[in-house]
Amino acid sequence: MVGTAEEKIVSRRIVITGAGGRLGAALAREWSAAGEEVTGFARQELDLSQPEQLRATLEPLDFAVLVNCAAQTNVDRCETHPDEAMQINADAVRVLAEICTKKGARCIQISTDYVFDGAKVGAYTEEDAALPISQYGASKRAGEIALLDISDKHLAVRVSWVFGPDRPSFVDQILQRARTEDSVAAIADKIAVPTYTRDAARLLRPLLFQKPVGGLLHLCNGGQCTWQEYGQFALDCAAEAGMELKARTVGALKMAELKAFIAKRPPNTAMSTDKLASIIGESPRDWREAVREYVRGFVSLSSKGC
Ligand SMILES: NC(=O)c1ccc[n+]([C@@H]2O[C@H](COP(=O)([O-])OP(=O)(O)OC[C@H]3O[C@@H](n4cnc5c(N)ncnc54)[C@H](OP(=O)(O)O)[C@@H]3O)[C@@H](O)[C@H]2O)c1
C-alpha cells in the first residue's frame, strides 16, 4: 500500500545514553552496522546528574526506544558516595522513564547481577528476590523499581561481567598482567557469567521492535565460572593464539583477602537466561566461545602493536 501524507511517520530511532562506555559504545556500533538508526549520547553530551538537561535534550527528540547504558559503575565509589549512586543509577532512571512514557517510547534500562545477595545455590532467575548487599546494587535495584513503577512496558536488562573491545575489563587486565608479570591470580570463590558486548547487542536487538517485552530480563553468555576460571581460560586462549605470556597459570585468591574492596560483593550471581531464550528463540552461546573469539581479536591487535 502506498503511504499517504496523513499517515503518521513512526520513528525507529534508538537513543543510547552512556554511549561512551563499554556496553553503550558496542550497542551503538553494532546496531548502526545492522542498519538501525542510532543516536548515542556520551557523558559529556548528556549528564545523568542533570535532570533538566535530560528533559531539554530528550523531550524534543523523536525516538522509539531509549537504552540507558550510563551508570555509576564503580562499585566501591558507590559505597562511599551513596547519594551520587542513587542520583545516577536510580533518580535519573526515573526521569528517563518519565520522558519515554510521555512520548510513547520504550525505556530499556541496563541493570546488574549485583541486585542479588549471592547466597543462592544455582543460577538466579527473574523470579528470585533482589536483595542487594552494596550501595551499587541497592542503587541499581532502585533504578529497576523506578523504571517499572513508571510503566511495566519498560524493560530492565540485567547483565554481568561485561567485556568487549570498547573499554578494558577483567579479561584485558589479566592478559596484560600475564604478559609482564611472573605470576597472576584471581578470585576463586566468586561465581558469575561473562557477557560479551557483541553478543549482548545481537541478543538484545530483537527486543527493540520485534518483541517489545517489558519487566525484568537476564542477559549474559551461557554457563558460569569463577574469576580464576575466567582468567585461566583467557590465558589459555591467548597462548593458543600465539601470545607470549610470562605467567601461564592463574592462581587462586579468596574474596576476603582482597583488602582493597570497600563494598561487599555477592559470591554467586550466575544468572539463568531461560526467559531470554524463550522470548527470542535462541540461547546465548557459552561464555568460553565468546571469550575465545574476543581474545583472538585482542591477540591479533596486540601483535600489530595496537
Ligand atoms: N561492567 C560490568 O561488568 C557490569 C556488570 C553488571 C552490570 N553492568 C551494567 O552495565 C551497564 C553498562 O556498564 P559498562 O560496563 O558499559 O560500564 P562503563 O564502561 O563504566 O559505562 C558506563 C558509562 O556511563 C557513563 N556515566 C557515568 N556517570 C554518568 C553521568 N552522570 N551521566 C552520563 N553518563 C555517565 C560513564 O562515563 P565515563 O566514560 O565518563 O566514565 C560510562 O561511559 C551499566 O548499567 C552497569 O551498571 C556492568
The ligand as an SDF file (V2000), in Angstrom:
LIG
                    3D

 48 52  0  0  0  0  0  0  0  0999 V2000
   30.8880   -3.7550   33.6530 N   0  0  0  0  0  0  0  0  0  0  0  0
   30.2780   -4.7940   34.1970 C   0  0  0  0  0  0  0  0  0  0  0  0
   30.8850   -5.8330   34.4480 O   0  0  0  0  0  0  0  0  0  0  0  0
   28.8040   -4.7100   34.5160 C   0  0  0  0  0  0  0  0  0  0  0  0
   28.2300   -5.7520   35.2450 C   0  0  0  0  0  0  0  0  0  0  0  0
   26.8660   -5.6950   35.5290 C   0  0  0  0  0  0  0  0  0  0  0  0
   26.1130   -4.6310   35.0730 C   0  0  0  0  0  0  0  0  0  0  0  0
   26.6910   -3.6380   34.3720 N   0  0  0  0  0  0  0  0  0  0  0  0
   25.8460   -2.5220   33.9120 C   0  0  0  0  0  0  0  0  0  0  0  0
   26.0000   -2.3810   32.5240 O   0  0  0  0  0  0  0  0  0  0  0  0
   25.8330   -1.0040   32.1590 C   0  0  0  0  0  0  0  0  0  0  0  0
   26.9850   -0.5850   31.2670 C   0  0  0  0  0  0  0  0  0  0  0  0
   28.1920   -0.6900   32.0040 O   0  0  0  0  0  0  0  0  0  0  0  0
   29.6050   -0.7030   31.2820 P   0  0  0  0  0  0  0  0  0  0  0  0
   30.2390   -1.9970   31.5580 O   0  0  0  0  0  0  0  0  0  0  0  0
   29.4530   -0.2340   29.8710 O   0  0  0  0  0  0  0  0  0  0  0  0
   30.3390    0.3890   32.1720 O   0  0  0  0  0  0  0  0  0  0  0  0
   31.1110    1.7140   31.7750 P   0  0  0  0  0  0  0  0  0  0  0  0
   32.0880    1.4280   30.6910 O   0  0  0  0  0  0  0  0  0  0  0  0
   31.5610    2.2740   33.0880 O   0  0  0  0  0  0  0  0  0  0  0  0
   29.9720    2.6260   31.1660 O   0  0  0  0  0  0  0  0  0  0  0  0
   29.1440    3.4560   31.9220 C   0  0  0  0  0  0  0  0  0  0  0  0
   29.0680    4.7820   31.2170 C   0  0  0  0  0  0  0  0  0  0  0  0
   28.2450    5.6590   31.9980 O   0  0  0  0  0  0  0  0  0  0  0  0
   28.8530    6.9190   31.9670 C   0  0  0  0  0  0  0  0  0  0  0  0
   28.4280    7.7460   33.0810 N   0  0  0  0  0  0  0  0  0  0  0  0
   28.8100    7.6930   34.3800 C   0  0  0  0  0  0  0  0  0  0  0  0
   28.2240    8.6880   35.0630 N   0  0  0  0  0  0  0  0  0  0  0  0
   27.4500    9.3680   34.1810 C   0  0  0  0  0  0  0  0  0  0  0  0
   26.6250   10.5030   34.2630 C   0  0  0  0  0  0  0  0  0  0  0  0
   26.4700   11.1810   35.4100 N   0  0  0  0  0  0  0  0  0  0  0  0
   25.9860   10.9290   33.1620 N   0  0  0  0  0  0  0  0  0  0  0  0
   26.1540   10.2950   31.9780 C   0  0  0  0  0  0  0  0  0  0  0  0
   26.9400    9.2250   31.8200 N   0  0  0  0  0  0  0  0  0  0  0  0
   27.5750    8.7650   32.9280 C   0  0  0  0  0  0  0  0  0  0  0  0
   30.3310    6.6450   32.0100 C   0  0  0  0  0  0  0  0  0  0  0  0
   31.0100    7.7830   31.5680 O   0  0  0  0  0  0  0  0  0  0  0  0
   32.6140    7.8970   31.6560 P   0  0  0  0  0  0  0  0  0  0  0  0
   33.0790    7.1680   30.4360 O   0  0  0  0  0  0  0  0  0  0  0  0
   32.8890    9.3380   31.6070 O   0  0  0  0  0  0  0  0  0  0  0  0
   33.0180    7.2410   32.9280 O   0  0  0  0  0  0  0  0  0  0  0  0
   30.4420    5.4550   31.0770 C   0  0  0  0  0  0  0  0  0  0  0  0
   30.6270    5.8730   29.7450 O   0  0  0  0  0  0  0  0  0  0  0  0
   25.6950   -0.2350   33.4700 C   0  0  0  0  0  0  0  0  0  0  0  0
   24.3390   -0.0130   33.7240 O   0  0  0  0  0  0  0  0  0  0  0  0
   26.2370   -1.1910   34.5140 C   0  0  0  0  0  0  0  0  0  0  0  0
   25.6260   -0.9690   35.7750 O   0  0  0  0  0  0  0  0  0  0  0  0
   28.0290   -3.6450   34.0730 C   0  0  0  0  0  0  0  0  0  0  0  0
  1  2  1  0
  2  3  2  0
  2  4  1  0
  4  5  1  0
  4 48  2  0
  5  6  2  0
  6  7  1  0
  7  8  2  0
  8  9  1  0
  8 48  1  0
  9 10  1  0
  9 46  1  0
 10 11  1  0
 11 12  1  0
 11 44  1  0
 12 13  1  0
 13 14  1  0
 14 15  2  0
 14 16  1  0
 14 17  1  0
 17 18  1  0
 18 19  2  0
 18 20  1  0
 18 21  1  0
 21 22  1  0
 22 23  1  0
 23 24  1  0
 23 42  1  0
 24 25  1  0
 25 26  1  0
 25 36  1  0
 26 27  1  0
 26 35  1  0
 27 28  2  0
 28 29  1  0
 29 30  1  0
 29 35  2  0
 30 31  1  0
 30 32  2  0
 32 33  1  0
 33 34  2  0
 34 35  1  0
 36 37  1  0
 36 42  1  0
 37 38  1  0
 38 39  2  0
 38 40  1  0
 38 41  1  0
 42 43  1  0
 44 45  1  0
 44 46  1  0
 46 47  1  0
M  CHG  2   8   1  16  -1
M  END
$$$$
